[in-house]
């Protein structure tokens, strides 16, 4: 793996998400649900061991002398860990998920334990600032914590800091080649907008009010249902991710209350690790993702598979061509803004110019856990809140037991009934696929 020394400046992608987090929470959580004896002392020891091993779990983000954001070592600040006694662990986590990490705060991670109210089981959630990690790399840490809490030996040697995302961009997306590709993207986007229009404002989703009332809902498919969906997707040249995206868009279109096709947008988080100039694994927290958007005409259930195929093709084309790498070149460049109230306000103003999309992030199939003495992990998943312009954020993860879909929304903009209808629509469409 390509090393990097600390302290270092945040790259453009990491800094962009730091500024975006000042506008709308970009923290995310990786979650384990299980049963068995999980003691606080064992969790505390496992958190400490993981923190010693992973460098970005021992940093703060600070402004340097040139007012640029930098990762600064903070080796003596332990990851906070607390129990939460709220009756509904999902809503309790959603509320804690959006608690900000202030500038100069260390570490940029928190851990929470919740009780499941239905069967006496437990839920362990690790919350990270998005600038230090993505879902795949955070799951690697969560798995280490579970193994350590079960008394298994440490995962391995301490890991050296890794090079940031944009340092590993291939040549065809940098310099003159990257600028030429960017111009081609602008022409293609303009042509698409002229052909099908921009996304329509989402029915049921209100304008930002400044109030944040985050809520989390979940949907679980067992292993047999998950395998059947994968088989069907392969048979028609699509993917499960494309299928879920299509179901998400159709369920959102139904909120309009009629049968009229609508132009809607979907943004998918995409892992860039396979598309870099040097190998990069997900063994330690690091931010190596981009966002890939697609604007589609959306009908109803009879359009599910064609829509899934179109979404799959749009994502693949942007990743393979290098267009997906250029997201951070099209966004407001973080180096233009001071990390203070004035700079954040200027950044926020520029971000209001974007079109409305809903979000889908799929961590894929997670690595299998070894047998954990005294513990049974029944599901692993993750969650992240939408921004004020996004009606919902749907986060998907698959493990040996099946597939979990977590839907986050802000009830101050999209009420509980509408969110329930979206999740019910996704379930109906996937089961009938």
Phi, psi and omega in degrees: 000145181285121184276166174208143182270152172246144001289158174209159175287149171295141175283180186298323180291312180298317181291323177301315180288334173295314179293319178299324178295332176290336181271318181206134188309128176248010174298152175223159181235138166255140197228137171237131174249134182197187179225164178113180184275106179240099184275151178297323180297321180291320177296317180300315180296321180291321176299315181297319179295317179296321181294323178295329186276330190248117189297322183282358169273002181233040181227161163245170170250125183226160175270130180275188186295337177264012178063035173255148183283136181222147168279127182238128179302139176219074192287348188250017180253106182288156176292121178298141179221131181210154172272150177234129185261008181301146183293322182254104187292331182293312179292325178297319178292318180302321180289322180283334180299327186269003176293123189286158167259114182288158173304139181075006177279139175220146350280178181262045181207151175217154176233140180229145174240133181236157173261137173279129186279352186265328187219011179078007177283183182234160175229127177245125182236133175249118181258129180235147167291135188293338180294340181258356183191169173231177188299314184299315182287329177290325176297327177299320178290315179302318180297320176298319180295317178297318180293319178295320180293335177274359177090010178284157182295160181304154187292329183159195182290162175299147184258136178285153176302145183256157177293146179287165185307303190289343173290343185252013178294138177290162188300328187286356176243012179238165176060214182298322180296319178294320179294322178295317178297322178298320178294322177297322179296319180298317179297316182295320180294319179297317180296320179296316180298323178290331183279315185239355179088173176272160180302140178281150174303133186290126175299137179086352182254113184278167177292154178303136180246354187088348178268143180234115178232075187287143177222153183232131175234152185230152177222132184236131173248135181285177186298321181293317178297320180295317179295322180295320177297317179297318180297316180296319180297315179299323184295335181249012177074029177242190176228163176298323179298315177297322179296315179296319178300318178296316179297321179298314181294318180295318178297322177290322179298326180296339177295343178289342173081015177215182182261007184290128174300144181234152173268117183229158181244145175232130174250128180246132170289137183226135180281124180267000183306319180288355187239029181253169183280347179218153182299143175213121179266186180243034185280346182215151182307135178187153184256108184225040182239162173228178177239129183242121184252149178219133177254128188224151167278127190242122176257232182234204191303326181293347178259007187302305185289317175301321178294319177301318179294319179295317179297316180299317179294320180295319180294312182299317182298317182291325178289315184288328181281342185096354181299326181295332179293336190272005178311312188285347172277336179272343180273162176304122183292124187299331183292348178279349188241136173284143181281060178222181185302320181293316179294320178295320179297320179294318177299315181299322180297318179293327182289343179290350183279352183285163178273161182277131173220160167263164188247141174225128176228127184236113180283354179077201181275123182280153177299143180292140175277146172288171174299131182250110182304123177082356183232147172233116176266116186268334180200145171234140183206183176211170186206150177205142183276147176286159172281171181299339179268358184250121181298316182216158169236118180253119181248131189236136173214145182239132174230190185298332183273348181145205185233133179247132174246119176253123180252119175256143175206165177255112184294346175288345179240321178235113189287169186298322180298318179293318179296319177299320180295321178297312182294321177296322178295318177300315180299312181301314183293320181289319180292332180269355186299000000 
